[in-house]
Amino acid sequence: MSFNATTPKRLTGSLVDLPAYEQAAIITMSEAFHVPPEALGAIRLHENGRGGGPAVPSLAFGIKSLAAEEQDEYGEQLKLAAESLANNIVRFQKATGHAAWTGSRIVDGFWPFMAQRYCPVGAADDAKTQMNKVWPAKVCEIYRGAGCEWVHATEG
């Protein structure tokens, strides 16, 4: 996916209520990792983790594998989520022989594949809530309802 001809301006649909600063950060990171901003936004909205701050680690994207001193950074959570999304797109294609994309959208079958690494069912940190089993369906549902308003390069 190339972002050279068009650039996302803002997230829409199911992601419209994300704060403007988060939308801007998600869009910027999606461009850096060549992943759809709607997908990162869907992960963020579903995880709905705290944003972090002094002495309160960020779990904005649900990533708990970071060292404690790095977890207070929203940007680090976002970067690792984007990197994981990009890596899983490649893994999906290699494992299934099918593209993770149909047109400009990620296929529904990608989300259960990504969940195997991102939030595996039976993980120790999921014992209480057991939310990992619904992660693929919920993220896919948010993603389906998500949109992005695009600006063509000539529009400025």
C-alpha positions in Angstrom: 0.0 0.0 0.0 1.5 3.3 -1.0 0.7 6.6 0.6 2.5 8.7 -2.0 -0.5 9.8 -4.1 -2.9 10.4 -1.2 -2.5 11.2 2.5 -5.1 10.5 5.2 -6.5 13.6 6.7 -8.7 12.3 9.5 -10.3 9.1 10.7 -14.0 8.7 10.2 -16.9 6.3 10.8 -16.3 4.2 14.0 -13.1 6.0 14.7 -14.4 9.6 14.5 -14.5 10.0 18.3 -10.8 9.3 18.8 -9.2 12.6 19.8 -7.6 14.7 17.0 -4.1 14.3 18.4 -4.5 10.5 18.5 -5.8 10.5 14.9 -2.8 12.5 13.8 -0.4 10.2 15.6 -2.1 7.1 14.1 -2.1 8.5 10.6 1.6 9.5 10.9 2.6 6.0 12.2 0.5 4.3 9.5 2.4 6.1 6.8 5.7 5.1 8.4 4.8 1.4 8.5 2.6 1.4 5.3 -0.4 0.0 7.2 -4.0 1.3 7.0 -4.7 4.0 9.6 -8.2 2.5 10.0 -6.6 -0.8 11.2 -4.4 0.9 13.8 -7.4 3.0 14.9 -9.5 -0.2 15.3 -6.9 -1.8 17.5 -6.7 1.4 19.6 -10.4 1.7 20.0 -10.9 -2.0 20.9 -8.0 -2.1 23.4 -9.2 1.3 24.8 -6.2 1.2 27.2 -5.2 4.1 29.3 -3.1 6.7 27.7 -0.4 6.7 30.3 1.5 9.4 32.1 3.8 9.8 35.1 3.8 6.5 37.1 0.9 5.2 35.0 2.0 3.0 32.2 0.2 3.4 28.8 -1.7 0.4 27.5 -3.4 2.4 24.7 -2.9 -0.5 22.2 -2.9 -3.3 24.8 0.8 -4.1 24.5 2.1 -5.5 27.8 5.5 -6.8 26.6 7.3 -3.5 26.9 9.7 -2.9 29.8 8.0 -0.9 32.5 10.0 2.3 31.9 8.8 2.3 28.2 5.2 1.7 28.9 4.4 5.2 29.8 4.9 6.3 26.2 1.8 6.3 24.1 4.0 6.7 21.0 5.9 3.5 21.9 2.7 1.6 22.2 1.6 3.0 18.8 4.9 2.2 17.1 4.8 -1.4 18.4 1.2 -1.9 17.3 2.0 -0.5 13.8 5.1 -2.7 13.6 3.1 -5.8 14.7 0.4 -5.0 12.2 2.9 -4.7 9.3 4.8 -7.9 10.3 1.5 -9.8 10.6 0.4 -8.7 7.1 3.6 -10.2 5.7 3.3 -13.4 7.9 -0.4 -13.8 6.8 0.6 -13.7 3.1 3.5 -16.2 3.6 1.4 -18.6 5.8 -1.8 -18.6 3.7 -0.6 -17.7 0.2 -3.2 -15.0 0.0 -2.9 -11.3 0.2 -4.0 -9.6 3.4 -5.6 -6.9 1.1 -8.6 -6.8 -1.1 -8.6 -3.5 -2.9 -7.6 -1.1 -0.2 -9.0 -3.1 2.8 -7.7 -5.8 5.0 -9.6 -9.1 4.6 -11.7 -10.3 7.5 -9.6 -13.5 7.8 -6.5 -11.5 8.7 -7.8 -10.6 12.2 -7.9 -14.1 13.7 -4.4 -14.7 12.2 -3.0 -11.6 13.8 -4.7 -12.4 17.1 -2.7 -15.6 17.4 0.4 -13.4 18.1 -1.1 -10.1 19.3 -3.4 -11.5 21.9 -3.4 -15.3 22.1 -6.3 -17.1 23.7 -5.1 -18.6 27.0 -2.4 -16.0 27.6 -1.6 -15.6 31.3 -2.5 -11.9 31.3 -5.9 -12.7 29.9 -6.9 -15.3 32.5 -9.4 -13.0 34.4 -11.2 -11.4 31.5 -10.7 -13.9 28.7 -11.2 -11.1 26.2 -8.6 -12.3 23.8 -11.1 -14.8 22.3 -13.3 -11.9 21.1 -10.5 -9.7 19.9 -10.5 -10.7 16.2 -14.3 -10.3 15.8 -14.4 -7.0 17.7 -11.4 -5.4 16.0 -12.8 -6.6 12.6 -16.2 -5.0 13.4 -14.6 -1.7 14.3 -12.4 -1.8 11.2 -15.4 -2.5 8.9 -17.1 0.6 10.3 -13.9 2.7 10.1 -13.1 5.2 7.4 -10.5 7.7 6.5 -10.9 11.0 4.7 -8.1 11.3 2.2 -6.4 14.3 0.7 -4.9 13.9 -2.8 -1.4 15.3 -3.1 -2.6 18.0 -5.5 -5.1 19.3 -2.9 -2.5 20.4 -0.4 
